[in-house]
Amino acid sequence: MLTGGRRRLRMAALLVVGAFALWSCWAIGWPYLRYSSAEQRLAASYLDEVEVEGYSMEKEYTESTSVVGRYYLGPATGDPLSMVHAPGVTLALLPPAQRVDTEFERSLASTSLPSAWPHCGLSVHQQLNRLQLDLSATDQDRFDRGELQIIKVAVGCGG
């Protein structure tokens, strides 16, 4: 028979072990619940290493079974492409003949990734409208005045 003190100690230890088990399951299982394929998980792992200097990541999206993209919001200062730092690649502005611009976005760069991310490509776009993000009224006004800009970085992986 356990005494009151030992019973409380045992219950506390069980709670700690249970909390650790739940945290471990979440940490290991979350990427598998969040992304529908191995290609998306690979794309997201590369995106985790991309930095958009001076910008904050506002939204992530997935497309098909192989693409993960992120929208970044920040001040409209300088060349948007120079703000994007992607490990292992040098980003260069696409020539006009290779751009696929729409009324919603302007293509900035597209490149293959290093061999650590096989069969993956990176694209960078400047958003020309604010509809992709849920901006506050103040940020909407700042975007409309050209003080803020949205940069979309997407990675696609596939065979």
N, C-alpha and C positions, 0 to 999 in steps of 0.2 A: 504494500500500500504506500502510495506517495504522500508525503506531507504537503501542506499548503504551499510552502516555499518552493519545493521541488516541482510541484505541479505547475506553478506559475512560470518557473524557469523553463520547463519542458515546453509549455505552450508558447512562450516567447521564442524559443529556438525553432519550433515548428513554423511559426509565423515568418521568421526570417528566411528559413529554407523555402517556404512556399512563395514568398515574395520574390526571392532570387529565381526560382523556377519559372514563375510567370514572366519576369523580366527577360530571362534567357529565351523563352519561347517567342516572345514578342520580337526581340532583337534578331533572332534567326529567321523567324517566319514572316516578318513584315515585308521584306522585299519580294517574297513570293506571293503575298496577297496584293501588294501594290502594283506589280508589273505582271503582265499576262504571259510573258515569254522570256526565255533565256536571252534573246536578242535585246529586249527592252531592258533587262537587268544589266547587260553589258553596256548599252548606251548610257544608262543612268550612272553607271560607275565612272564612265569618262566625264560625264557632265558634272559629277561631284568635284572634279579636278579643275574645271573651267572657272575662271574668275572674270567678272565684268567690273572693272575698277570704278569705284565710286557709285555703283548701282546696287540696288537690293533686288533679290529674286522675289517676284510677286506671285507667280503662278507657274505650275507645272502641268503639262498635258502629255497624253500619249496618243499615238496615231498608228493605225494598223497594228501589227504585232511586232514591229521592229523599230519604231521611232519614239524617242522621248525628247521633249523640248521644254524650255523654260523661258519665261518672259521676265525681263529685268527692267526696272524703272530707275531713271536717274536724270541728272541735269544735262541739258542739251549744250554741252561745251565741247567743241572740237569734233574731230572725226569719230563717229560711233565705232568704227572698226578698230581703232587704236585702243579702245577701252577693253576689248576682249582679249584675254590671255588664255590660250589653250596649249597645254603642255605637248611638246613634240611636234607642233605644226607652226608654220609661218603663215599668217593670214594675209592675203593680198586682195585688193578690190577686184572684183570680176570685171573683165572688159565689157563694154556696153552690149556687144553681140551675144554674150553668154548670160546676161541678166534676164531674169524672168520677173519683171516688175508688174505689180497690179495696182489698183487704186487703194489697196489696203496695206501693201508692204513693198519695200525696195530690197532687192537682193544685194548683199554686200560681198559675201565670200562663200566659197564651197570648196572643200578639200577632203582628201582621204586622210585617215588617221594612221599613226604609226602601227607597226606590226603587233604591238601589245594588245591592240584592239582590232583583230582581223576582220576584214570585210565591213568596216565602219566608215562612215563619212560624216563630216561636220558642215553645217550651213549656218550662216549668220544673216539675219534680216533686220532692217529697221522698219518698225511698224509706223504706218502713216495715219492710222486712226487709233482711238483709245478704246474701242469697243471690246477688245480682247481682255481688258482688265476692269475690275470693279474699283474705279478710282473715286476718291472723295470729290466733292464739288470743287474744292480748292485745287486739287491736283488736275481735275478736268480742265479748269480754267488755265492753269499753268501749261498744260499740254497744248491747249488750243492757241496760246500765245507764243508757243515755241520755246518755253523755258524748260520743259521736261521732254524726254524722249523714251521710247520703249524699244528695247533691243531683244530680238528673239534668237535664241541659240538652240539648234536642234541637232541631234545625233541619231543616225539611222544605222542599224547593223543587220546584216543578212548575208546569206550564202551566195 
